[in-house]
Structures are given as C-alpha cells and as structure tokens.
Amino acid sequence: MSRICELTGRGRQVGHNVSHANNKTKRVFLPNLQNVTLISDSLERSVRLRVSTHGLRSVEHVGGLDNWLLKTADTKLSLRARRLKREIAKKAAGAQAA
C-alpha cells in the first residue's frame, strides 16, 4: 500500500538530515496517514479511507466528505475516491431532476 492520502494526494517528501558538521544524508518525510471512516450524507453510508490528518481537517472545514469530493479535482483523488465522487454526483443529479 502506497503512502499517499486518498483525498488530497499528499505523498512522501524527500529532504536531508543535517549533522552538526553540516553533513547531509537523504531522508524521507512521510505524511501522517490514518485509516478513518467518513460518512457520506447523500449516499447514507460510511466509507473507509486512508487519509492524512491535513486532509481530514480540510474535509471537516469544507463541510463533509460529499462537499470535499465534489469540489476537488479528479487528478488529486485516488481511484476509490473518484468512484465515490461519481456515485455522489449521480445521486445529486437524480435529486435535482426529481
């Protein structure tokens, strides 16, 4: 399983450990990923995703999973999140037509 947030697309970053003698060695900064269960209001079910804590705060700020997915570009989302977005969009389009 790759260490990439399914909602924001945040992945690992590369940097240096710098010693007192200013020697630099490569190191990796990993995102703080959590397995969370988010509730979709329009689909009326819960969804398990692997999300960074930054992404989780962003979802809460925007007003929930449905709003976040509809506002986010597909290029940032994982395959599972894109499928979920498509389901939510279909449900929203069906509700507007009725």
N, C-alpha and C positions, 0 to 999 in steps of 0.2 A: 504494500500500500504506500503510495507516494505521500510525502508530507506537504500537501497543498490543500488550502482551505477550499471547500466545495462552493462557497458563496462568493468570496472575494478574489480568489485566485492567488492569494499570497502564498509564496513558497519560501524555500531557503535562500539565504543571502550569504555571500562569501566575504570574508574580511581577514584581518591579521590579528594574531596575538603579538603584542609588542612588549619585549622584555625591558628591563631597566637599562640594558646595554643597547637598546634600540634594535635588537634583532627581531626580524619579522618572520612569523611562521603562519601558514594558511590555517584558517579555521572556518567553521560553518555556524551561522546563526539560524536556528530552526524556529518556525512560528509556533506559538503556544496553541496547539490543536486540542480540541475537546470533542468527545462524542456526545452530542446533545440531541434531544428530542424536541422538535419545534412543531407547533400546532398550526395547521393551515385552516383559516376560518372558512374560506369558500368551499374547500373540499371536505371539511368537517372530519379530518383525521390527522393523526400525528405522523411526523416524518423524522427518521433518524439520519442525521448528517454529521460529517466531521468538519467542524467549523473552528476558525481561530477566535480567540477571545475578542479581538478587534472587530471581527465580522459579526460576532454575537451582539456586541454593543451597538453596532451600526444597524442591525436588524431591529433592535429594540427602539432605537432612535427614530427610524423611519415609520414605525407603527406596525410591525409584524412581518412575518415571512411572506405573505402574499404581496404586500406593497413593495417589499425589497426585491422580490423576483421580477415583478412587472416593470420596475424602474431600472434594473441592472441590465447591461448589455450581455448578449449571449456569449461573447468571447471570454468573459471573466468566469462564467459559470461552468461547473462540471457537467458531465453528461446527465447524471441523475437530476441535477438541479434544472437543467434545460427541459427535461421531460416533465418535471413538476411544473415548471413555468408554463409549458404548453397546455397542461391539464387545467391550470388555473385560468389561463386566457380563454380556453374553450368554455369553461363554466361561466366566466364573466360575460362572454359574448352571448351565450344562451340566456343568461338572466336579462341582458339588455333587450334581446329580441322579444322576449315574452312579456 
